[in-house]
């Protein structure tokens, strides 16, 4: 079965809608006996109320996983999960792991909110940076051009 057919099968089994995201995540992986087997970093690609899709450089083979990310205030947010599936990504050298959230619902909700807020905050910041980068050549212009440009910026807003 190719990766597109495999992805389709997984999508059919999902219980809730996924939202696209792109968050850096640390993970700690445990076996069925709760022994540490691996730890590292990955990127959350999508998120739902039940789980997350994590992209890593190696396959995550384990039973339980602890995901750790930072909220907007720089505080660690942790959520426990179960490795539901792992497969090769279409991105060379990467693997995708589906993780089902486990543990207290309050902990899950806190993590989901942190993921979404950080992602949207970063997206907004990137959009603002792109907006201001368009105006960057103005700073290298003469003073009279700068006055005109400020006026035109305010008129555009």
C-alpha positions in Angstrom: 0.0 0.0 0.0 1.5 3.4 -1.0 1.6 6.4 1.4 -1.4 8.1 -0.1 -3.6 5.0 0.3 -2.2 4.6 3.9 -3.0 8.2 4.7 -6.5 7.8 3.3 -7.1 4.8 5.5 -5.9 6.7 8.5 -8.1 9.7 7.7 -11.1 7.4 7.5 -10.5 6.3 11.1 -10.2 9.7 12.6 -12.8 10.7 15.1 -12.4 14.5 14.8 -11.4 17.3 12.5 -7.7 18.1 12.2 -6.2 21.6 12.0 -2.9 22.3 10.3 -0.1 23.5 12.6 3.6 23.7 12.7 4.9 23.6 16.3 8.3 22.5 17.6 7.8 19.7 20.1 10.1 17.7 22.4 9.2 14.1 23.1 10.1 11.4 25.5 9.3 7.9 24.4 8.6 4.9 26.7 8.1 1.2 26.2 5.1 -0.8 27.6 7.0 -1.2 30.9 7.3 2.6 31.2 11.1 2.4 30.5 12.6 5.4 28.7 13.5 4.2 25.1 14.2 7.5 23.2 13.9 11.3 23.4 14.2 14.0 20.8 12.5 16.8 18.9 9.9 16.9 16.2 7.4 19.1 14.5 3.6 18.9 15.0 2.0 19.0 11.6 -1.7 18.7 12.6 -3.8 18.6 15.7 -7.2 17.5 16.8 -9.0 17.2 20.1 -7.9 13.5 20.2 -4.4 13.6 19.0 -1.5 15.0 17.0 0.6 14.1 13.9 4.3 14.4 14.7 7.1 14.6 12.1 10.5 13.3 13.3 13.8 12.2 11.7 13.4 8.6 13.0 10.4 6.3 13.5 8.9 6.4 17.0 8.5 2.9 18.1 7.2 2.8 21.6 4.0 2.5 23.7 3.7 5.8 25.6 5.0 9.2 24.8 5.2 12.5 26.6 5.0 15.6 24.4 6.5 18.9 25.6 6.0 22.3 24.1 6.2 25.9 25.3 3.2 28.2 25.6 3.2 31.9 24.7 4.6 32.7 28.2 7.5 30.3 27.8 6.1 27.8 30.3 6.4 24.1 29.5 3.2 22.3 28.6 3.1 18.5 28.7 0.7 16.0 27.4 0.7 12.2 27.5 -0.1 10.1 24.6 -0.1 6.7 23.0 1.8 6.0 19.7 -1.1 5.0 17.4 0.9 4.5 14.2 4.2 5.4 12.5 5.2 5.5 8.9 7.6 7.0 6.4 6.9 10.6 5.3 6.9 11.8 1.7 9.6 14.2 3.0 13.0 12.4 2.6 14.5 11.3 5.9 11.4 11.9 7.9 8.8 9.8 9.6 5.2 10.6 10.7 3.8 9.4 13.9 0.1 9.6 14.9 -0.3 10.1 18.6 -3.5 9.7 20.5 -3.8 11.9 23.6 -4.1 10.1 27.0 -4.4 11.3 30.5 -6.6 14.0 32.2 -8.8 15.9 29.8 -7.7 19.2 31.4 -4.1 18.4 30.6 -5.1 17.6 27.0 -7.1 20.8 26.6 -4.2 22.9 28.0 -1.8 21.4 25.5 -4.2 21.8 22.5 -4.8 25.5 23.4 -1.0 26.1 23.8 -0.3 24.5 20.4 -3.0 26.5 18.6 -2.1 29.9 20.3 1.7 29.5 19.6 1.0 28.5 16.0 -1.3 31.4 15.3 0.9 33.9 17.2 3.9 32.8 15.1 1.8 33.0 11.9 0.6 36.5 12.7 4.2 37.6 13.5 5.4 36.2 10.2 2.7 38.0 8.3 3.5 41.2 10.1 7.2 40.7 9.3 6.4 40.2 5.6 4.2 43.3 5.7 7.0 45.4 7.2 9.7 43.9 4.9 7.8 45.5 2.0 8.4 48.8 3.6 12.1 48.1 4.3 13.5 49.8 1.2 11.9 53.1 2.4 14.5 53.2 5.3 17.3 53.5 2.7 15.6 56.4 0.9 16.0 60.1 1.5 14.3 62.0 4.3 11.7 63.5 2.0 10.8 60.0 0.6 10.6 58.8 4.2 8.0 61.5 5.1 6.0 60.6 2.0 6.2 56.9 2.8 5.0 57.4 6.4 2.0 59.4 5.1 1.2 56.7 2.6 1.5 54.0 5.3 -1.0 55.7 7.4 -3.3 56.3 4.5 -3.2 52.6 3.7 -4.2 51.6 7.2 
